């Protein structure tokens, strides 16, 4: 089975459309949260995911859009969350509110969470210690997370935990050990590459492959500014930071 794994779309419709146009024919689409926040097109992004039949989980920005806490957000993130709250329609609000914090798709040996299995909304899985703690409570063989906006793998092999940085077209074998995989961000990459990042799982062949796709960044930047969202949220898209 082929599964497209997307995360941190952040209301960036142009990036999402570029990814959906790039993935080809897949059996399922899974999303790892932060569907909204930062970007200018929350309703359109949710409609596109619904049209694609995507299933997935809630991120901290999705929770914020539904009235969750924004006290720990940066000033720009807080302004974007407040903007999102006043610009989403009822259907988008219902979709976001209905997302679970953790999901194990039927028949899959993957746990989906935005942050981590032990703290689905808030924890950043970017260290080996945090990854070890999550693997210790994981009930499936593998875990898929987002939140950091950086593609990354933590894998157990022969009793040791590896931290593996990945790039476009990187491939990791799923049968080599339990793993936590991060597809990177569709709508706001932060690994120094501005191209949208996503992951394709081939559960039949037993591997995961990362992909990058360019999109219309100037168009998104213009839409961010036209919406009155913070200028920095537009600028950072050019640099993938």
N, C-alpha and C positions, 0 to 999 in steps of 0.2 A: 504494500500500500504506500502511496505517495502522499505526504502531508506537508503543506506549507505552514511554517510557524512564523508569525509576525508579532512584534511587540512595539510598544511606545510609538504608536502612530501619531498621537498628539494633534489631532484635528488637521493633519496635513493631507488634504485630499489628493493633491498632485503627486505626492510621494506614494500614497497608497495605490493610486491608479497605475503608476509606473510599475509597482511591484506586482499587482494583480495581472497586468499585461505581460509581465516577464515570466511568471511561474509556469505558464502552460497548463496542461491538464493535470489536475491533482484530485485525489479522492476526498480530501478534507482540508479545511483551513482552520488552524487554531490560532487564537490571539492571546497574548499574555498580559494584557492590561495597559492602562494609560492610553485608552482609545482617544480621549479628549485632553484638553489642557494645552496651553502655549499657542496653538494654531488657530486659524480663522474659520474652519469648516466643520464644526462638531456634528451637526445634523447630517451633512452629506456623507461624512465618514461612517457614521453609524448605519445609514441607509445602505452604503456600499457593502459593509460587512454582513448585514442581513441578507442582501441579495446574493452574496457569495456563500451563504449558509455557514458562516464562521461560528465556532463555539469558542468559549474562553472564559477568562477571569477578570476580576476587577482590580484596577491599580489605584494608587493613592490619588491621582488626579481625577479619576472616575468617581472615587468616593467623595472628593471635595466638591465635584459638580452636583452631587446629590445632597450636599449640606454638611459633609464631613469636615473635620478640623483642617484649617489652613494656617494655624499658628506657627508651625515650623517651616513653612514655605519661605523661600527667598522673596524679596519685594516684587520682582518681576513675575515669579510664579503665582504669588498671591493676587496680583492684579489680573493675571490671565485667568485664574480660577474664578474670581469675582465676575469677570467679563463672561466667562462660559456659563455661569449660573443664570445670567440674565439673557443669554442669547440661545439657549437650547430649547427645543420644543418638547411637548409632553411625551412624544414617542421616544425621543432620545433619553429623556430623564427616566422613563420606565425601563428602557433597555439597560441603562447603566445601573440602576438600582437593583435590577434582577440578576446581575452577574454574580456568580459565587466568588468567594475569595480563593478557594482551592478547587481544582477539578481533576478527576481521573477519567478521561474519556473511556467509554465502553470498549472493553477488549484490548485496551492499550496498557503497556507497562510503563507509562509516563505519568508523573504528577505535574500539573500545571499550576504555577503560582507567579504572581507579579514580582514579589520581593524574594521570599523564601518559603519553604514549607512550614517553618516554625513561626514566622512573622510575615504573613502573605502580603500585607500592604506596605510595610515600612522598611524591612531589612534589605540592605544592599549586600548581595553575595559577591564580594570582590576580593576576599581573602581565603587562604586555605583553611584557616581556623574556622571561619564561618561556614565554609563548605563542609568541613568534617562534622560540625554540629548538625547541619541539615541532613547529611547522609545518614547520620545515626538514627534519625527518627523517620526516615523515608520508608514508606511501605511498598513502593514500586522500585523497579530496577533503576529507572532514570528519572530525572527531574528537568523541567524546562522553566526558566525564569527570565525576567527582563529587568527593568528598573534602572540598571546602571548605564544603559544606552551603549554598551561596549560588548561586542561579540567575544565570547570567552567559553572555555571548557574547564571543568574540574573533573578528573577521572581517577578512579581507584584502580591500581594495577599492582598485583603481587604485594598487597599490603601497604603500598605507598600511595599518596595522593599527589597527582600531577596538576599543575596549573598550566593550561595550554592556551596561548594567544592564537587567534585565528585571523585569517585574511580572506579576501575574496577567493572563492573556489577551494578553500580549505576543506578537507574531508576527515572525519573522525569515524572510526569503526565502533559500532555500538556493542559489539560482542567482546571487546577487549577489557571491559570492566564497567562497573556502575559509574554513571556520569551525571553531572549537572551541566546543562548546555544553555547558553544565552545567545539568541539569534542577533543581538544588536538592535538598533532602533530603525524603524521605517521612517519616522517623521522628524527625528532630531538626533542624528548620530553624534557621538561624542568621542570618537576614537581617532579624530584627525582626518577622516575621510568623509566628505559631505554626501556621498551617494547613499541612497536608502539601502538598508541591510536586512536580510531575511535568511531563513534556514529552510532547507528541504530535507525532511526525513524520508528515507526509503526503508521501511520496516521489513520489506521482503529481502532486500540485499543486505540490510543490517548496517547502514551507514547514514551519517548526517553531513550535508554539504552546505556551506555558507555562500551566499551570493550578494553582489552589490549591483545596483542599477541607478543610473543618473536620472534626474527628474528636473522639472522646470522650477529651479530655485528662485530666480528673479520674480516669477509669477506669484509664488507663495509669499515672498518678501513684500511685494506690493500689496497683496491682500491683507497681510498682517498690519501694515502701516495704515491702510485704508480703514481697517476695523478699529484703529486706535489702540492696538495692543503695544506693549513696550518695544521700543526700537531695537534693543539688544536681542530680543527673540527673533527678529528678522536677520540681524547682522550675523549671528552665530551660525546660521545655516550654511553660509558660504565656506566656513572653515571646519565644519564637523566638530565643533567644540561647545 
